Amino acid sequence: MQLTQGVQTNPDNWLGEWTKVLDRVRRDDFSLETLRPDYYDFESLRLDQDYVFSDDPAFEQQIYVAVLCCLFAT
């Protein structure tokens, strides 16, 4: 996957990437999988200025969802 310019340098990237997500949801229906933006499809991420690696490209989204569940649990 080729890296692209960020939103700060090219605001059209934001619209383009979220349009892809919208198209995918319309085509395949609503789910966590179809809502996952393409920038979550990496097997590495940064944590405390180091890299963390996972075999699962959905790892970052799963951690994000887990944190949200903990924050908003009643």
Distance bins in CASP14 RR format, pairs under 12 A and 6 or more apart:
PFRMAT RR
TARGET T0000
AUTHOR 0000-0000-0000
RMODE 2
METHOD distances of the structure
MODEL  1
1 38 1 0 0 1 0 0 0 0 0 0 0
1 39 0 0 0 0 1 0 0 0 0 0 0
1 40 0 0 0 0 0 1 0 0 0 0 0
1 41 1 0 0 1 0 0 0 0 0 0 0
1 42 1 0 0 1 0 0 0 0 0 0 0
1 43 0 0 0 0 0 1 0 0 0 0 0
1 44 0 0 0 0 0 1 0 0 0 0 0
1 57 0 0 0 0 1 0 0 0 0 0 0
2 38 0 0 0 0 0 1 0 0 0 0 0
3 9 0 0 0 0 0 1 0 0 0 0 0
3 10 0 0 0 0 0 1 0 0 0 0 0
3 13 0 0 0 0 0 1 0 0 0 0 0
3 38 0 0 0 0 0 1 0 0 0 0 0
3 39 0 0 0 0 1 0 0 0 0 0 0
3 42 0 0 0 0 0 1 0 0 0 0 0
4 10 1 0 0 1 0 0 0 0 0 0 0
4 12 0 0 0 0 0 1 0 0 0 0 0
4 13 1 0 1 0 0 0 0 0 0 0 0
4 14 0 0 0 0 0 1 0 0 0 0 0
4 16 0 0 0 0 0 1 0 0 0 0 0
4 17 0 0 0 0 1 0 0 0 0 0 0
4 38 0 0 0 0 1 0 0 0 0 0 0
4 39 0 0 0 0 1 0 0 0 0 0 0
5 11 0 0 0 0 1 0 0 0 0 0 0
5 12 0 0 0 0 1 0 0 0 0 0 0
5 13 1 0 0 1 0 0 0 0 0 0 0
5 14 0 0 0 0 0 1 0 0 0 0 0
5 17 0 0 0 0 0 1 0 0 0 0 0
6 12 0 0 0 0 0 1 0 0 0 0 0
6 13 1 0 1 0 0 0 0 0 0 0 0
6 14 0 0 0 0 1 0 0 0 0 0 0
6 16 0 0 0 0 0 1 0 0 0 0 0
6 17 0 0 0 0 1 0 0 0 0 0 0
6 39 0 0 0 0 1 0 0 0 0 0 0
7 13 1 0 1 0 0 0 0 0 0 0 0
7 14 1 0 1 0 0 0 0 0 0 0 0
7 15 0 0 0 0 1 0 0 0 0 0 0
7 16 0 0 0 0 0 1 0 0 0 0 0
7 17 0 0 0 0 1 0 0 0 0 0 0
7 18 0 0 0 0 0 1 0 0 0 0 0
7 39 0 0 0 0 0 1 0 0 0 0 0
8 14 0 0 0 0 1 0 0 0 0 0 0
10 16 0 0 0 0 0 1 0 0 0 0 0
10 17 0 0 0 0 0 1 0 0 0 0 0
11 17 0 0 0 0 0 1 0 0 0 0 0
11 18 0 0 0 0 0 1 0 0 0 0 0
12 18 0 0 0 0 0 1 0 0 0 0 0
12 19 0 0 0 0 0 1 0 0 0 0 0
13 19 0 0 0 0 0 1 0 0 0 0 0
13 20 0 0 0 0 0 1 0 0 0 0 0
13 37 0 0 0 0 0 1 0 0 0 0 0
13 38 0 0 0 0 0 1 0 0 0 0 0
13 39 0 0 0 0 1 0 0 0 0 0 0
14 20 0 0 0 0 0 1 0 0 0 0 0
14 21 0 0 0 0 0 1 0 0 0 0 0
14 37 0 0 0 0 0 1 0 0 0 0 0
14 39 0 0 0 0 0 1 0 0 0 0 0
15 21 0 0 0 0 0 1 0 0 0 0 0
15 22 0 0 0 0 0 1 0 0 0 0 0
16 22 0 0 0 0 1 0 0 0 0 0 0
16 23 0 0 0 0 1 0 0 0 0 0 0
16 37 0 0 0 0 0 1 0 0 0 0 0
16 38 0 0 0 0 0 1 0 0 0 0 0
16 39 0 0 0 0 0 1 0 0 0 0 0
17 23 0 0 0 0 0 1 0 0 0 0 0
17 24 0 0 0 0 0 1 0 0 0 0 0
17 36 0 0 0 0 0 1 0 0 0 0 0
17 37 1 0 0 1 0 0 0 0 0 0 0
17 38 1 0 0 1 0 0 0 0 0 0 0
17 39 1 0 0 1 0 0 0 0 0 0 0
17 40 0 0 0 0 0 1 0 0 0 0 0
17 41 0 0 0 0 0 1 0 0 0 0 0
18 24 0 0 0 0 0 1 0 0 0 0 0
18 25 0 0 0 0 0 1 0 0 0 0 0
18 35 0 0 0 0 0 1 0 0 0 0 0
18 36 0 0 0 0 0 1 0 0 0 0 0
18 37 1 0 0 1 0 0 0 0 0 0 0
18 38 0 0 0 0 0 1 0 0 0 0 0
18 39 0 0 0 0 0 1 0 0 0 0 0
19 25 0 0 0 0 0 1 0 0 0 0 0
19 26 0 0 0 0 0 1 0 0 0 0 0
19 37 0 0 0 0 0 1 0 0 0 0 0
19 38 0 0 0 0 0 1 0 0 0 0 0
20 26 0 0 0 0 0 1 0 0 0 0 0
20 27 0 0 0 0 0 1 0 0 0 0 0
20 34 0 0 0 0 0 1 0 0 0 0 0
20 35 0 0 0 0 0 1 0 0 0 0 0
20 36 0 0 0 0 0 1 0 0 0 0 0
20 37 0 0 0 0 1 0 0 0 0 0 0
20 38 1 0 0 1 0 0 0 0 0 0 0
20 39 0 0 0 0 0 1 0 0 0 0 0
20 41 0 0 0 0 0 1 0 0 0 0 0
21 27 0 0 0 0 0 1 0 0 0 0 0
21 28 0 0 0 0 0 1 0 0 0 0 0
21 30 0 0 0 0 0 1 0 0 0 0 0
21 31 0 0 0 0 0 1 0 0 0 0 0
21 32 0 0 0 0 0 1 0 0 0 0 0
21 33 0 0 0 0 0 1 0 0 0 0 0
21 34 1 0 0 1 0 0 0 0 0 0 0
21 35 1 0 0 1 0 0 0 0 0 0 0
21 36 1 0 0 1 0 0 0 0 0 0 0
21 37 1 0 1 0 0 0 0 0 0 0 0
21 38 1 0 0 1 0 0 0 0 0 0 0
21 39 0 0 0 0 0 1 0 0 0 0 0
21 40 0 0 0 0 0 1 0 0 0 0 0
21 41 0 0 0 0 0 1 0 0 0 0 0
22 28 0 0 0 0 0 1 0 0 0 0 0
22 30 0 0 0 0 0 1 0 0 0 0 0
22 34 0 0 0 0 1 0 0 0 0 0 0
22 35 0 0 0 0 1 0 0 0 0 0 0
22 37 0 0 0 0 0 1 0 0 0 0 0
23 34 0 0 0 0 1 0 0 0 0 0 0
23 38 0 0 0 0 0 1 0 0 0 0 0
24 30 0 0 0 0 0 1 0 0 0 0 0
24 31 0 0 0 0 1 0 0 0 0 0 0
24 33 0 0 0 0 1 0 0 0 0 0 0
24 34 1 0 1 0 0 0 0 0 0 0 0
24 35 0 0 0 0 1 0 0 0 0 0 0
24 36 0 0 0 0 1 0 0 0 0 0 0
24 37 0 0 0 0 1 0 0 0 0 0 0
24 38 0 0 0 0 1 0 0 0 0 0 0
25 31 0 0 0 0 1 0 0 0 0 0 0
25 32 0 0 0 0 0 1 0 0 0 0 0
25 33 0 0 0 0 1 0 0 0 0 0 0
25 34 1 0 1 0 0 0 0 0 0 0 0
25 35 1 0 0 1 0 0 0 0 0 0 0
25 36 0 0 0 0 0 1 0 0 0 0 0
25 37 0 0 0 0 0 1 0 0 0 0 0
26 34 0 0 0 0 1 0 0 0 0 0 0
26 35 0 0 0 0 0 1 0 0 0 0 0
27 34 0 0 0 0 1 0 0 0 0 0 0
28 34 1 0 1 0 0 0 0 0 0 0 0
28 35 0 0 0 0 0 1 0 0 0 0 0
28 36 0 0 0 0 0 1 0 0 0 0 0
29 35 0 0 0 0 0 1 0 0 0 0 0
30 36 0 0 0 0 0 1 0 0 0 0 0
31 58 0 0 0 0 0 1 0 0 0 0 0
31 61 0 0 0 0 0 1 0 0 0 0 0
32 40 0 0 0 0 0 1 0 0 0 0 0
32 58 0 0 0 0 1 0 0 0 0 0 0
32 61 1 0 0 1 0 0 0 0 0 0 0
32 62 0 0 0 0 1 0 0 0 0 0 0
32 64 0 0 0 0 0 1 0 0 0 0 0
32 65 1 0 0 1 0 0 0 0 0 0 0
32 66 0 0 0 0 0 1 0 0 0 0 0
32 68 0 0 0 0 0 1 0 0 0 0 0
32 69 0 0 0 0 0 1 0 0 0 0 0
33 40 0 0 0 0 0 1 0 0 0 0 0
33 41 0 0 0 0 0 1 0 0 0 0 0
33 57 0 0 0 0 0 1 0 0 0 0 0
33 58 1 0 0 1 0 0 0 0 0 0 0
33 61 0 0 0 0 1 0 0 0 0 0 0
33 62 0 0 0 0 0 1 0 0 0 0 0
33 65 0 0 0 0 0 1 0 0 0 0 0
34 61 0 0 0 0 0 1 0 0 0 0 0
35 58 0 0 0 0 0 1 0 0 0 0 0
35 61 0 0 0 0 1 0 0 0 0 0 0
35 64 0 0 0 0 0 1 0 0 0 0 0
35 65 0 0 0 0 0 1 0 0 0 0 0
36 42 0 0 0 0 0 1 0 0 0 0 0
36 56 0 0 0 0 0 1 0 0 0 0 0
36 57 0 0 0 0 1 0 0 0 0 0 0
36 58 1 0 0 1 0 0 0 0 0 0 0
36 59 0 0 0 0 0 1 0 0 0 0 0
36 60 0 0 0 0 1 0 0 0 0 0 0
36 61 1 0 1 0 0 0 0 0 0 0 0
36 62 0 0 0 0 1 0 0 0 0 0 0
36 64 0 0 0 0 1 0 0 0 0 0 0
36 65 0 0 0 0 1 0 0 0 0 0 0
37 58 0 0 0 0 0 1 0 0 0 0 0
37 60 0 0 0 0 0 1 0 0 0 0 0
37 61 0 0 0 0 1 0 0 0 0 0 0
37 64 0 0 0 0 0 1 0 0 0 0 0
38 57 0 0 0 0 0 1 0 0 0 0 0
38 58 0 0 0 0 0 1 0 0 0 0 0
38 60 0 0 0 0 0 1 0 0 0 0 0
38 61 0 0 0 0 0 1 0 0 0 0 0
39 45 0 0 0 0 0 1 0 0 0 0 0
39 57 0 0 0 0 0 1 0 0 0 0 0
39 60 0 0 0 0 1 0 0 0 0 0 0
39 61 0 0 0 0 1 0 0 0 0 0 0
39 64 0 0 0 0 0 1 0 0 0 0 0
40 54 0 0 0 0 0 1 0 0 0 0 0
40 56 0 0 0 0 0 1 0 0 0 0 0
40 57 1 0 0 1 0 0 0 0 0 0 0
40 58 1 0 0 1 0 0 0 0 0 0 0
40 59 0 0 0 0 1 0 0 0 0 0 0
40 60 1 0 1 0 0 0 0 0 0 0 0
40 61 1 0 1 0 0 0 0 0 0 0 0
40 62 0 0 0 0 1 0 0 0 0 0 0
40 63 0 0 0 0 0 1 0 0 0 0 0
40 64 0 0 0 0 1 0 0 0 0 0 0
40 65 0 0 0 0 0 1 0 0 0 0 0
41 54 0 0 0 0 0 1 0 0 0 0 0
41 56 0 0 0 0 0 1 0 0 0 0 0
41 57 1 0 1 0 0 0 0 0 0 0 0
41 58 1 0 0 1 0 0 0 0 0 0 0
41 59 0 0 0 0 0 1 0 0 0 0 0
41 60 0 0 0 0 1 0 0 0 0 0 0
41 61 0 0 0 0 1 0 0 0 0 0 0
42 51 0 0 0 0 0 1 0 0 0 0 0
42 52 0 0 0 0 0 1 0 0 0 0 0
42 53 0 0 0 0 1 0 0 0 0 0 0
42 54 0 0 0 0 1 0 0 0 0 0 0
42 55 0 0 0 0 0 1 0 0 0 0 0
42 56 0 0 0 0 0 1 0 0 0 0 0
42 57 1 0 0 1 0 0 0 0 0 0 0
42 58 0 0 0 0 1 0 0 0 0 0 0
42 59 0 0 0 0 1 0 0 0 0 0 0
42 60 1 0 0 1 0 0 0 0 0 0 0
42 61 0 0 0 0 0 1 0 0 0 0 0
43 51 0 0 0 0 0 1 0 0 0 0 0
43 52 0 0 0 0 1 0 0 0 0 0 0
43 53 1 0 0 1 0 0 0 0 0 0 0
43 54 1 0 1 0 0 0 0 0 0 0 0
43 55 1 0 0 1 0 0 0 0 0 0 0
43 56 1 0 0 1 0 0 0 0 0 0 0
43 57 1 0 1 0 0 0 0 0 0 0 0
43 58 0 0 0 0 1 0 0 0 0 0 0
43 59 1 0 0 1 0 0 0 0 0 0 0
43 60 0 0 0 0 1 0 0 0 0 0 0
44 50 0 0 0 0 0 1 0 0 0 0 0
44 51 1 0 1 0 0 0 0 0 0 0 0
44 52 1 0 0 1 0 0 0 0 0 0 0
44 53 1 0 1 0 0 0 0 0 0 0 0
44 54 1 0 0 1 0 0 0 0 0 0 0
44 55 0 0 0 0 0 1 0 0 0 0 0
44 56 0 0 0 0 0 1 0 0 0 0 0
44 57 0 0 0 0 1 0 0 0 0 0 0
44 59 0 0 0 0 1 0 0 0 0 0 0
44 60 0 0 0 0 1 0 0 0 0 0 0
45 51 1 0 0 1 0 0 0 0 0 0 0
45 52 1 0 1 0 0 0 0 0 0 0 0
45 53 0 0 0 0 1 0 0 0 0 0 0
45 54 0 0 0 0 1 0 0 0 0 0 0
45 56 0 0 0 0 0 1 0 0 0 0 0
45 57 0 0 0 0 0 1 0 0 0 0 0
45 58 0 0 0 0 0 1 0 0 0 0 0
45 59 1 0 0 1 0 0 0 0 0 0 0
45 60 1 0 1 0 0 0 0 0 0 0 0
45 61 0 0 0 0 0 1 0 0 0 0 0
45 62 0 0 0 0 0 1 0 0 0 0 0
45 63 0 0 0 0 1 0 0 0 0 0 0
45 64 0 0 0 0 0 1 0 0 0 0 0
46 52 1 0 0 1 0 0 0 0 0 0 0
46 53 0 0 0 0 0 1 0 0 0 0 0
46 60 0 0 0 0 0 1 0 0 0 0 0
47 53 0 0 0 0 0 1 0 0 0 0 0
47 54 0 0 0 0 0 1 0 0 0 0 0
47 59 0 0 0 0 0 1 0 0 0 0 0
47 60 0 0 0 0 0 1 0 0 0 0 0
47 63 0 0 0 0 1 0 0 0 0 0 0
52 59 0 0 0 0 1 0 0 0 0 0 0
52 60 0 0 0 0 1 0 0 0 0 0 0
52 63 0 0 0 0 1 0 0 0 0 0 0
53 59 0 0 0 0 1 0 0 0 0 0 0
53 60 0 0 0 0 0 1 0 0 0 0 0
54 60 0 0 0 0 1 0 0 0 0 0 0
54 61 0 0 0 0 0 1 0 0 0 0 0
54 62 0 0 0 0 1 0 0 0 0 0 0
54 63 0 0 0 0 1 0 0 0 0 0 0
56 62 1 0 0 1 0 0 0 0 0 0 0
56 63 0 0 0 0 0 1 0 0 0 0 0
58 64 0 0 0 0 0 1 0 0 0 0 0
58 65 0 0 0 0 1 0 0 0 0 0 0
58 66 0 0 0 0 0 1 0 0 0 0 0
59 65 0 0 0 0 0 1 0 0 0 0 0
59 66 0 0 0 0 0 1 0 0 0 0 0
60 66 0 0 0 0 0 1 0 0 0 0 0
60 67 0 0 0 0 0 1 0 0 0 0 0
61 67 0 0 0 0 0 1 0 0 0 0 0
61 68 0 0 0 0 0 1 0 0 0 0 0
62 68 0 0 0 0 0 1 0 0 0 0 0
62 69 0 0 0 0 0 1 0 0 0 0 0
63 69 0 0 0 0 0 1 0 0 0 0 0
63 70 0 0 0 0 0 1 0 0 0 0 0
64 70 0 0 0 0 0 1 0 0 0 0 0
64 71 0 0 0 0 0 1 0 0 0 0 0
65 71 0 0 0 0 0 1 0 0 0 0 0
65 72 0 0 0 0 0 1 0 0 0 0 0
66 72 0 0 0 0 0 1 0 0 0 0 0
66 73 0 0 0 0 0 1 0 0 0 0 0
67 73 0 0 0 0 0 1 0 0 0 0 0
END
